[in-house]
Amino acid sequence: MGDLAIRDQLPGALLHLIDDLALHWKTVIERIVACDAAIASTASKDIRCVRARQVIGVGALTADALVATVGDAREFKNGRQMAAWLGLAPTQHSSGGKSRLGTISCRGDSYLRTLLIQGARSSLQRAKAVAIEKATPEQLWIRDLVARLPFGKVLVAIANKHARQLWAMLAREEDYDAHAWLKHPMVQRPRSTRPFQTA
């Protein structure tokens, strides 16, 4: 009743404007819902999008944008190259024989980069919420990052890893494998031949 009383006191022109804005807002919401449904439908029919959505933090919108932007992932030599193309790899500065990592380059598609960084929040929240004994190797890695790095750098690091994972899944036409790191050549090498090992 209070809202109706206030409405009756407003000038007619203002009421007309408010009604127009309310109608416009309703139309915008309906269009957003329709667009979301169309994107979800497309993502559910494209095997590349279906695979991409297996990564925590990658939804229909990000998967659809990834496939539309990257196209054939095999055009990139490796996941690191695709991550750098998206601006998720830190710049390198060399001086006096020493190499230092700087800020991310912010090259490439800023929209897709933003989606991946936002999606990294989901991975971060999941990793912090899961019990240690049930955590995947990636979630343990994320928890270690949280203990060492600022929040923003953690998100970029997760987004970088996701970009590399997505490249592998798309280029090799493979599903997500949380234990894929075990297949890495450095992991499979005998301990005595791995660099930086201490007795």
PyMOL commands that set and color helices and strands:
alter all, ss='L'
color gray80, all
select helices_A, chain A and resi 2-9+12-45+47-52+60-70+73-75+79-85+110-129+132-134+137-148+151-171+180-183+185-188+191-193
alter helices_A, ss='H'
color red, helices_A
select strands_A, chain A and resi 90-95+98-104
alter strands_A, ss='S'
color yellow, strands_A
deselect
rebuild
show_as cartoon
